[in-house]
Amino acid sequence: QVQLQESGGGSVQSGGSLRLSCAASRTPYNTYSMGWFRQAPGKEREGVAVINKDDITSYGDSVKGRFTISRDIAKNTVSLQMNSLKPEDTAMYYCAAGWKYGRSWYAYALSPSSYNSWGEGTQVTVSS
């Protein structure tokens, strides 16, 4: 498995911006797809944004146009630029990497069960 370390969470007011970063410990072989998921209290973990080794991206509907994911394969890092933040974006954000063999990336990119390595999470709080 890949070890993942997130950074960049914090508290901002509505309309503000934050940038999350995630560093992976292993080679690109184990990081076919990397991305960000979030989980708010009492809710299921949901896909926010993911990117694969070909730099193809997928975003959750609620963040399209506001969040941008990027990846540096050479450094095994993935970042999430979050703009126009809303109170409903408040959650614990998790970095994920890997891929469940045999799955279609296009069909399952935002599914948490597709990933086999997870970071410990970083809190994002947006106040109104």
PyMOL commands that set and color helices and strands:
alter all, ss='L'
color gray80, all
select helices_A, chain A and resi 28-30+61-63+87-89+105-108+112-114
alter helices_A, ss='H'
color red, helices_A
select strands_A, chain A and resi 4-7+10-13+18-24+33-39+46-52+57-59+67-72+77-82+91-98+117-118+122-127
alter strands_A, ss='S'
color yellow, strands_A
deselect
rebuild
show_as cartoon
